[in-house]
Amino acid sequence: MSLPAPPLWEQVAAGFVIVMLTGALIGPVFAPDQGETPILRLIWLPVYAITLGLILNRLGRMASAWPAWIILGLLTLLALASRYWSIDPGVTDRRVIALFMTSAFAVYLGVAFTGAQLPRLLMHTGLVMAIGSLVMVLAFPAIGIHQDDNAGLWRGLWYEKNQMGIVMVATAVASAAVLAAPDRHERTVWTALLTLAISIGLMLGTQSKTSLLCLMAGLGVIGGLWIMRRGGPVLSVVAVWGAVTAVGIAAWVWTDNSALILELLGKDPTLTGRTDIWESLMRRVAERPWTGFGYSAFWGKESVPAHYVRLETGWLVPSAHNGWIDLLVQVGWPGAVLVGTVMAITLFALVIRLGGQGFREGGFSLAYLLVFALLSASESVLLSHANLPWALFLALTARALTPDPMPRRHTATVPLARRRRGAYLTSPRIVPN
């Protein structure tokens, strides 16, 4: 049984923090060169204050999420420990604080918004950002559309098209989950359909192949779970068999024809030089396999190992374009193993709870977990500070590991007159609130 939906003011506050985690508009306005500026640090102070207020407002519920807090603590301690061998301890210290606050908000989000409440919140918040992006694309194309690199591709409220692409994918998956959830209202259905259409349209405007793949995977999971819930055991078995078969065929085709598939998609077989980046980075990983170069310190302007990567690849590489390799150069193999273990635990817990919470939320958690896993193969989203994909993943972890809220009950007093007429029962009536 889900708790009552949080009041409107709490939903607005949580939605504001979500928007900030996407980096919408704030970054392009206050730091157009994508550098870290003092004003951006000041802007985040009220966000942290709101996060603390939201957590304190539901302190009892937060305590029930103690398994998620333990995981958060382990991840944060690992990042904090890396300051002792970090090539830039100052940056590591600042980013660890941001990582903890992002993760703490994620735990709050996962346990305060139960059942279909979380995808509904993401749907409404995403609709606001989608409308804002449409305004930028149509009315202010100098901001909403790439002008130099990737000219003509849409980026909306963000620096890059890929940023808008993944935000719109999360919005579309949340909207589809709202449509698939059993307890939906007619007004919610129309809002979900509108949001789904706009978010898919904006995502297509980015021409991001990664976002398109994530969208297809997320909607496929939601559709499959909806069929399982509506179709009974026979159709469920058929759906599972079909999904496993499709994945097997896709893996076989990719293994034998990956270069041809990439060319058909308009992609360089080297993934636009990403394979060169990965090879260079793995040589850096070999230098510090157990420690890495410090949390969030590798890609600094004065970083010597990053300088070697840029020399070897011949361009100013901004990131690994792979979450796992980026994790390795930051905190080494222990960090990658820890994050991988958390993902496996989350998947196992979500599958175990599929029959209850999973169907009530329209399959959102499993769908987004797959989206996040695919995204981590091409974007640096693992153990990230101030980052919506990582925050949503930890929110799913918190949901999966926190016991479902129990319905409150109380005994109703039977009037004395009814007792005298023999109406008194030996066991009290249980009346739900």
Contacts in CASP RR format, 6 or more apart in sequence:
PFRMAT RR
TARGET T0000
AUTHOR 0000-0000-0000
METHOD contacts of the structure
MODEL  1
MSLPAPPLWEQVAAGFVIVMLTGALIGPVFAPDQGETPILRLIWLPVYAI
TLGLILNRLGRMASAWPAWIILGLLTLLALASRYWSIDPGVTDRRVIALF
MTSAFAVYLGVAFTGAQLPRLLMHTGLVMAIGSLVMVLAFPAIGIHQDDN
AGLWRGLWYEKNQMGIVMVATAVASAAVLAAPDRHERTVWTALLTLAISI
GLMLGTQSKTSLLCLMAGLGVIGGLWIMRRGGPVLSVVAVWGAVTAVGIA
AWVWTDNSALILELLGKDPTLTGRTDIWESLMRRVAERPWTGFGYSAFWG
KESVPAHYVRLETGWLVPSAHNGWIDLLVQVGWPGAVLVGTVMAITLFAL
VIRLGGQGFREGGFSLAYLLVFALLSASESVLLSHANLPWALFLALTARA
LTPDPMPRRHTATVPLARRRRGAYLTSPRIVPN
1 404 0 8 1.000
1 405 0 8 1.000
1 406 0 8 1.000
1 407 0 8 1.000
2 114 0 8 1.000
2 115 0 8 1.000
2 116 0 8 1.000
2 117 0 8 1.000
2 360 0 8 1.000
2 405 0 8 1.000
3 61 0 8 1.000
3 114 0 8 1.000
3 405 0 8 1.000
5 11 0 8 1.000
5 113 0 8 1.000
5 117 0 8 1.000
6 14 0 8 1.000
6 112 0 8 1.000
6 113 0 8 1.000
6 117 0 8 1.000
10 54 0 8 1.000
10 57 0 8 1.000
10 112 0 8 1.000
11 121 0 8 1.000
11 124 0 8 1.000
13 50 0 8 1.000
13 54 0 8 1.000
14 54 0 8 1.000
14 108 0 8 1.000
14 109 0 8 1.000
14 112 0 8 1.000
14 113 0 8 1.000
14 121 0 8 1.000
15 121 0 8 1.000
15 124 0 8 1.000
15 125 0 8 1.000
16 47 0 8 1.000
16 50 0 8 1.000
17 47 0 8 1.000
17 50 0 8 1.000
17 51 0 8 1.000
17 54 0 8 1.000
17 105 0 8 1.000
18 109 0 8 1.000
18 121 0 8 1.000
18 122 0 8 1.000
18 125 0 8 1.000
18 388 0 8 1.000
18 391 0 8 1.000
19 125 0 8 1.000
19 128 0 8 1.000
19 129 0 8 1.000
20 26 0 8 1.000
20 44 0 8 1.000
20 47 0 8 1.000
20 386 0 8 1.000
21 102 0 8 1.000
21 105 0 8 1.000
21 386 0 8 1.000
21 387 0 8 1.000
21 388 0 8 1.000
21 391 0 8 1.000
22 129 0 8 1.000
22 157 0 8 1.000
22 158 0 8 1.000
22 163 0 8 1.000
22 167 0 8 1.000
22 388 0 8 1.000
23 157 0 8 1.000
23 158 0 8 1.000
23 163 0 8 1.000
23 386 0 8 1.000
24 129 0 8 1.000
24 157 0 8 1.000
24 158 0 8 1.000
24 167 0 8 1.000
25 157 0 8 1.000
25 158 0 8 1.000
26 40 0 8 1.000
26 43 0 8 1.000
27 34 0 8 1.000
27 40 0 8 1.000
27 159 0 8 1.000
28 143 0 8 1.000
28 157 0 8 1.000
28 158 0 8 1.000
28 159 0 8 1.000
30 37 0 8 1.000
30 39 0 8 1.000
30 40 0 8 1.000
30 43 0 8 1.000
31 37 0 8 1.000
31 39 0 8 1.000
31 40 0 8 1.000
34 159 0 8 1.000
34 318 0 8 1.000
41 94 0 8 1.000
44 98 0 8 1.000
44 386 0 8 1.000
47 101 0 8 1.000
48 101 0 8 1.000
51 101 0 8 1.000
51 104 0 8 1.000
51 105 0 8 1.000
51 108 0 8 1.000
54 105 0 8 1.000
54 108 0 8 1.000
54 112 0 8 1.000
55 62 0 8 1.000
55 104 0 8 1.000
55 105 0 8 1.000
55 107 0 8 1.000
55 108 0 8 1.000
58 108 0 8 1.000
58 111 0 8 1.000
58 112 0 8 1.000
61 111 0 8 1.000
61 112 0 8 1.000
61 405 0 8 1.000
62 69 0 8 1.000
62 107 0 8 1.000
62 108 0 8 1.000
62 111 0 8 1.000
64 111 0 8 1.000
64 402 0 8 1.000
64 403 0 8 1.000
65 107 0 8 1.000
65 110 0 8 1.000
65 111 0 8 1.000
65 398 0 8 1.000
65 401 0 8 1.000
65 402 0 8 1.000
67 401 0 8 1.000
67 402 0 8 1.000
68 107 0 8 1.000
68 111 0 8 1.000
68 394 0 8 1.000
68 397 0 8 1.000
68 398 0 8 1.000
68 401 0 8 1.000
68 402 0 8 1.000
69 107 0 8 1.000
71 342 0 8 1.000
71 345 0 8 1.000
71 394 0 8 1.000
71 397 0 8 1.000
71 401 0 8 1.000
72 100 0 8 1.000
72 103 0 8 1.000
72 104 0 8 1.000
72 106 0 8 1.000
72 107 0 8 1.000
72 394 0 8 1.000
74 338 0 8 1.000
75 99 0 8 1.000
75 103 0 8 1.000
75 338 0 8 1.000
75 339 0 8 1.000
75 342 0 8 1.000
75 383 0 8 1.000
76 96 0 8 1.000
76 99 0 8 1.000
76 100 0 8 1.000
76 103 0 8 1.000
78 295 0 8 1.000
78 331 0 8 1.000
78 334 0 8 1.000
78 335 0 8 1.000
78 338 0 8 1.000
79 92 0 8 1.000
79 95 0 8 1.000
79 96 0 8 1.000
79 99 0 8 1.000
79 295 0 8 1.000
79 296 0 8 1.000
79 331 0 8 1.000
79 383 0 8 1.000
80 92 0 8 1.000
80 96 0 8 1.000
80 295 0 8 1.000
82 92 0 8 1.000
82 291 0 8 1.000
82 292 0 8 1.000
82 294 0 8 1.000
82 295 0 8 1.000
82 297 0 8 1.000
82 330 0 8 1.000
82 331 0 8 1.000
83 89 0 8 1.000
83 90 0 8 1.000
83 92 0 8 1.000
83 93 0 8 1.000
83 96 0 8 1.000
83 294 0 8 1.000
83 295 0 8 1.000
85 288 0 8 1.000
85 291 0 8 1.000
85 292 0 8 1.000
85 293 0 8 1.000
85 294 0 8 1.000
86 92 0 8 1.000
86 293 0 8 1.000
86 294 0 8 1.000
86 295 0 8 1.000
86 297 0 8 1.000
87 293 0 8 1.000
87 294 0 8 1.000
87 297 0 8 1.000
87 298 0 8 1.000
87 303 0 8 1.000
87 304 0 8 1.000
87 305 0 8 1.000
88 294 0 8 1.000
88 297 0 8 1.000
88 300 0 8 1.000
88 302 0 8 1.000
88 303 0 8 1.000
89 297 0 8 1.000
91 296 0 8 1.000
91 297 0 8 1.000
91 300 0 8 1.000
92 294 0 8 1.000
92 295 0 8 1.000
92 296 0 8 1.000
92 297 0 8 1.000
95 295 0 8 1.000
95 296 0 8 1.000
95 385 0 8 1.000
96 295 0 8 1.000
96 296 0 8 1.000
96 385 0 8 1.000
98 385 0 8 1.000
98 386 0 8 1.000
99 295 0 8 1.000
99 383 0 8 1.000
99 384 0 8 1.000
99 385 0 8 1.000
102 384 0 8 1.000
102 385 0 8 1.000
102 386 0 8 1.000
102 387 0 8 1.000
102 390 0 8 1.000
102 391 0 8 1.000
103 390 0 8 1.000
103 391 0 8 1.000
103 394 0 8 1.000
105 391 0 8 1.000
106 390 0 8 1.000
106 391 0 8 1.000
106 392 0 8 1.000
106 393 0 8 1.000
106 394 0 8 1.000
106 395 0 8 1.000
106 397 0 8 1.000
106 398 0 8 1.000
107 394 0 8 1.000
107 395 0 8 1.000
107 398 0 8 1.000
109 118 0 8 1.000
109 391 0 8 1.000
109 392 0 8 1.000
109 395 0 8 1.000
109 398 0 8 1.000
110 118 0 8 1.000
110 395 0 8 1.000
110 396 0 8 1.000
110 398 0 8 1.000
110 399 0 8 1.000
110 402 0 8 1.000
111 398 0 8 1.000
111 399 0 8 1.000
111 402 0 8 1.000
113 121 0 8 1.000
114 357 0 8 1.000
114 399 0 8 1.000
114 404 0 8 1.000
114 405 0 8 1.000
115 181 0 8 1.000
115 357 0 8 1.000
115 358 0 8 1.000
115 360 0 8 1.000
115 361 0 8 1.000
116 177 0 8 1.000
116 178 0 8 1.000
116 181 0 8 1.000
116 183 0 8 1.000
116 184 0 8 1.000
116 360 0 8 1.000
116 361 0 8 1.000
116 362 0 8 1.000
116 364 0 8 1.000
118 174 0 8 1.000
118 361 0 8 1.000
118 364 0 8 1.000
118 395 0 8 1.000
118 399 0 8 1.000
119 173 0 8 1.000
119 174 0 8 1.000
119 175 0 8 1.000
119 177 0 8 1.000
119 178 0 8 1.000
119 181 0 8 1.000
119 361 0 8 1.000
119 362 0 8 1.000
119 364 0 8 1.000
120 174 0 8 1.000
120 178 0 8 1.000
120 188 0 8 1.000
122 170 0 8 1.000
122 171 0 8 1.000
122 174 0 8 1.000
122 392 0 8 1.000
123 171 0 8 1.000
123 174 0 8 1.000
123 175 0 8 1.000
123 178 0 8 1.000
123 191 0 8 1.000
123 192 0 8 1.000
123 195 0 8 1.000
124 191 0 8 1.000
124 195 0 8 1.000
125 171 0 8 1.000
126 167 0 8 1.000
126 170 0 8 1.000
126 171 0 8 1.000
126 174 0 8 1.000
126 195 0 8 1.000
126 199 0 8 1.000
127 171 0 8 1.000
127 191 0 8 1.000
127 194 0 8 1.000
127 195 0 8 1.000
127 198 0 8 1.000
127 199 0 8 1.000
129 157 0 8 1.000
129 167 0 8 1.000
129 171 0 8 1.000
130 168 0 8 1.000
130 171 0 8 1.000
130 195 0 8 1.000
130 198 0 8 1.000
130 199 0 8 1.000
130 202 0 8 1.000
131 198 0 8 1.000
132 156 0 8 1.000
132 157 0 8 1.000
133 144 0 8 1.000
133 154 0 8 1.000
133 156 0 8 1.000
133 157 0 8 1.000
133 164 0 8 1.000
133 168 0 8 1.000
133 202 0 8 1.000
134 198 0 8 1.000
134 202 0 8 1.000
136 143 0 8 1.000
136 144 0 8 1.000
136 156 0 8 1.000
136 157 0 8 1.000
137 144 0 8 1.000
137 145 0 8 1.000
137 154 0 8 1.000
137 156 0 8 1.000
137 202 0 8 1.000
143 156 0 8 1.000
144 154 0 8 1.000
144 155 0 8 1.000
144 156 0 8 1.000
144 157 0 8 1.000
145 152 0 8 1.000
145 153 0 8 1.000
145 154 0 8 1.000
145 155 0 8 1.000
145 156 0 8 1.000
146 152 0 8 1.000
146 153 0 8 1.000
146 154 0 8 1.000
146 155 0 8 1.000
146 161 0 8 1.000
150 160 0 8 1.000
150 161 0 8 1.000
153 161 0 8 1.000
153 205 0 8 1.000
153 206 0 8 1.000
153 207 0 8 1.000
154 161 0 8 1.000
154 164 0 8 1.000
154 202 0 8 1.000
154 205 0 8 1.000
154 206 0 8 1.000
155 161 0 8 1.000
155 163 0 8 1.000
155 164 0 8 1.000
155 206 0 8 1.000
156 164 0 8 1.000
156 202 0 8 1.000
157 164 0 8 1.000
158 164 0 8 1.000
158 167 0 8 1.000
161 205 0 8 1.000
161 206 0 8 1.000
161 207 0 8 1.000
161 208 0 8 1.000
162 206 0 8 1.000
162 208 0 8 1.000
162 210 0 8 1.000
162 211 0 8 1.000
162 379 0 8 1.000
164 202 0 8 1.000
164 203 0 8 1.000
164 206 0 8 1.000
165 202 0 8 1.000
165 203 0 8 1.000
165 206 0 8 1.000
165 208 0 8 1.000
165 211 0 8 1.000
166 208 0 8 1.000
166 210 0 8 1.000
166 211 0 8 1.000
166 214 0 8 1.000
166 375 0 8 1.000
166 379 0 8 1.000
166 388 0 8 1.000
166 389 0 8 1.000
167 388 0 8 1.000
168 199 0 8 1.000
168 200 0 8 1.000
168 201 0 8 1.000
168 202 0 8 1.000
168 203 0 8 1.000
168 206 0 8 1.000
168 211 0 8 1.000
169 199 0 8 1.000
169 203 0 8 1.000
169 211 0 8 1.000
169 214 0 8 1.000
169 215 0 8 1.000
169 218 0 8 1.000
169 371 0 8 1.000
170 368 0 8 1.000
170 371 0 8 1.000
170 388 0 8 1.000
170 389 0 8 1.000
170 392 0 8 1.000
171 195 0 8 1.000
171 199 0 8 1.000
172 195 0 8 1.000
172 196 0 8 1.000
172 199 0 8 1.000
172 200 0 8 1.000
172 203 0 8 1.000
172 215 0 8 1.000
172 219 0 8 1.000
173 215 0 8 1.000
173 218 0 8 1.000
173 219 0 8 1.000
173 222 0 8 1.000
173 364 0 8 1.000
173 367 0 8 1.000
173 368 0 8 1.000
173 371 0 8 1.000
174 364 0 8 1.000
175 192 0 8 1.000
175 193 0 8 1.000
175 195 0 8 1.000
175 196 0 8 1.000
175 199 0 8 1.000
176 192 0 8 1.000
176 196 0 8 1.000
176 218 0 8 1.000
176 219 0 8 1.000
176 222 0 8 1.000
176 223 0 8 1.000
176 367 0 8 1.000
177 222 0 8 1.000
177 361 0 8 1.000
177 362 0 8 1.000
177 363 0 8 1.000
177 364 0 8 1.000
177 367 0 8 1.000
178 184 0 8 1.000
178 188 0 8 1.000
178 192 0 8 1.000
178 362 0 8 1.000
179 189 0 8 1.000
179 192 0 8 1.000
179 193 0 8 1.000
179 196 0 8 1.000
180 222 0 8 1.000
180 223 0 8 1.000
180 225 0 8 1.000
180 226 0 8 1.000
180 362 0 8 1.000
180 363 0 8 1.000
181 360 0 8 1.000
181 361 0 8 1.000
181 362 0 8 1.000
182 229 0 8 1.000
182 359 0 8 1.000
182 360 0 8 1.000
182 362 0 8 1.000
183 360 0 8 1.000
184 192 0 8 1.000
200 215 0 8 1.000
203 211 0 8 1.000
203 212 0 8 1.000
203 215 0 8 1.000
204 212 0 8 1.000
209 265 0 8 1.000
209 267 0 8 1.000
210 374 0 8 1.000
210 375 0 8 1.000
210 378 0 8 1.000
210 379 0 8 1.000
213 374 0 8 1.000
214 371 0 8 1.000
214 374 0 8 1.000
214 375 0 8 1.000
215 371 0 8 1.000
217 367 0 8 1.000
217 370 0 8 1.000
217 371 0 8 1.000
217 374 0 8 1.000
218 367 0 8 1.000
218 368 0 8 1.000
218 370 0 8 1.000
218 371 0 8 1.000
219 367 0 8 1.000
220 367 0 8 1.000
221 363 0 8 1.000
221 366 0 8 1.000
221 367 0 8 1.000
221 370 0 8 1.000
222 362 0 8 1.000
222 363 0 8 1.000
222 364 0 8 1.000
222 367 0 8 1.000
224 239 0 8 1.000
224 243 0 8 1.000
225 354 0 8 1.000
225 358 0 8 1.000
225 359 0 8 1.000
225 362 0 8 1.000
225 363 0 8 1.000
225 366 0 8 1.000
225 367 0 8 1.000
226 362 0 8 1.000
227 235 0 8 1.000
227 236 0 8 1.000
227 239 0 8 1.000
228 235 0 8 1.000
228 236 0 8 1.000
228 239 0 8 1.000
228 240 0 8 1.000
229 359 0 8 1.000
253 261 0 8 1.000
254 261 0 8 1.000
258 269 0 8 1.000
259 269 0 8 1.000
262 268 0 8 1.000
262 269 0 8 1.000
262 271 0 8 1.000
263 269 0 8 1.000
270 276 0 8 1.000
271 321 0 8 1.000
271 378 0 8 1.000
273 313 0 8 1.000
274 321 0 8 1.000
274 322 0 8 1.000
274 378 0 8 1.000
276 312 0 8 1.000
276 313 0 8 1.000
277 309 0 8 1.000
277 313 0 8 1.000
277 317 0 8 1.000
277 320 0 8 1.000
277 321 0 8 1.000
278 320 0 8 1.000
278 321 0 8 1.000
278 322 0 8 1.000
278 325 0 8 1.000
280 308 0 8 1.000
280 309 0 8 1.000
280 312 0 8 1.000
280 313 0 8 1.000
281 309 0 8 1.000
281 320 0 8 1.000
281 325 0 8 1.000
281 328 0 8 1.000
281 329 0 8 1.000
282 325 0 8 1.000
282 328 0 8 1.000
284 293 0 8 1.000
284 298 0 8 1.000
284 305 0 8 1.000
284 308 0 8 1.000
284 309 0 8 1.000
284 329 0 8 1.000
285 292 0 8 1.000
285 325 0 8 1.000
285 328 0 8 1.000
285 329 0 8 1.000
285 332 0 8 1.000
287 305 0 8 1.000
288 332 0 8 1.000
289 328 0 8 1.000
289 332 0 8 1.000
289 333 0 8 1.000
290 332 0 8 1.000
290 333 0 8 1.000
290 334 0 8 1.000
291 331 0 8 1.000
291 332 0 8 1.000
292 298 0 8 1.000
292 328 0 8 1.000
292 329 0 8 1.000
292 330 0 8 1.000
292 331 0 8 1.000
292 332 0 8 1.000
293 303 0 8 1.000
293 305 0 8 1.000
293 329 0 8 1.000
293 330 0 8 1.000
294 330 0 8 1.000
294 331 0 8 1.000
295 330 0 8 1.000
295 331 0 8 1.000
295 383 0 8 1.000
296 330 0 8 1.000
296 385 0 8 1.000
297 303 0 8 1.000
297 330 0 8 1.000
298 305 0 8 1.000
298 306 0 8 1.000
298 326 0 8 1.000
298 329 0 8 1.000
298 330 0 8 1.000
299 306 0 8 1.000
299 318 0 8 1.000
299 319 0 8 1.000
300 306 0 8 1.000
305 329 0 8 1.000
306 317 0 8 1.000
309 317 0 8 1.000
310 316 0 8 1.000
310 317 0 8 1.000
319 326 0 8 1.000
319 380 0 8 1.000
320 326 0 8 1.000
320 329 0 8 1.000
320 380 0 8 1.000
321 378 0 8 1.000
321 379 0 8 1.000
321 380 0 8 1.000
322 376 0 8 1.000
322 377 0 8 1.000
322 378 0 8 1.000
322 379 0 8 1.000
322 380 0 8 1.000
323 376 0 8 1.000
323 377 0 8 1.000
323 379 0 8 1.000
323 380 0 8 1.000
323 381 0 8 1.000
323 382 0 8 1.000
324 336 0 8 1.000
324 376 0 8 1.000
324 377 0 8 1.000
324 382 0 8 1.000
326 380 0 8 1.000
326 382 0 8 1.000
327 335 0 8 1.000
327 336 0 8 1.000
327 339 0 8 1.000
327 382 0 8 1.000
327 383 0 8 1.000
328 336 0 8 1.000
330 383 0 8 1.000
331 383 0 8 1.000
335 383 0 8 1.000
339 382 0 8 1.000
339 383 0 8 1.000
342 397 0 8 1.000
343 369 0 8 1.000
343 373 0 8 1.000
343 393 0 8 1.000
345 397 0 8 1.000
345 400 0 8 1.000
345 401 0 8 1.000
346 369 0 8 1.000
346 393 0 8 1.000
346 396 0 8 1.000
346 397 0 8 1.000
346 400 0 8 1.000
346 401 0 8 1.000
347 369 0 8 1.000
349 397 0 8 1.000
349 400 0 8 1.000
349 401 0 8 1.000
350 358 0 8 1.000
350 365 0 8 1.000
350 366 0 8 1.000
350 369 0 8 1.000
350 396 0 8 1.000
350 400 0 8 1.000
351 366 0 8 1.000
353 400 0 8 1.000
354 366 0 8 1.000
357 365 0 8 1.000
357 399 0 8 1.000
357 404 0 8 1.000
358 364 0 8 1.000
358 365 0 8 1.000
358 366 0 8 1.000
365 396 0 8 1.000
365 399 0 8 1.000
365 400 0 8 1.000
368 392 0 8 1.000
368 393 0 8 1.000
368 396 0 8 1.000
369 393 0 8 1.000
369 396 0 8 1.000
372 381 0 8 1.000
372 389 0 8 1.000
372 392 0 8 1.000
372 393 0 8 1.000
375 381 0 8 1.000
375 389 0 8 1.000
376 382 0 8 1.000
379 389 0 8 1.000
381 387 0 8 1.000
381 389 0 8 1.000
381 390 0 8 1.000
382 390 0 8 1.000
383 390 0 8 1.000
384 390 0 8 1.000
407 432 0 8 1.000
407 433 0 8 1.000
408 432 0 8 1.000
408 433 0 8 1.000
409 430 0 8 1.000
409 431 0 8 1.000
409 432 0 8 1.000
409 433 0 8 1.000
410 430 0 8 1.000
410 431 0 8 1.000
410 433 0 8 1.000
411 428 0 8 1.000
411 429 0 8 1.000
411 430 0 8 1.000
411 431 0 8 1.000
412 428 0 8 1.000
412 429 0 8 1.000
412 431 0 8 1.000
414 423 0 8 1.000
414 424 0 8 1.000
414 425 0 8 1.000
414 428 0 8 1.000
414 429 0 8 1.000
418 424 0 8 1.000
END
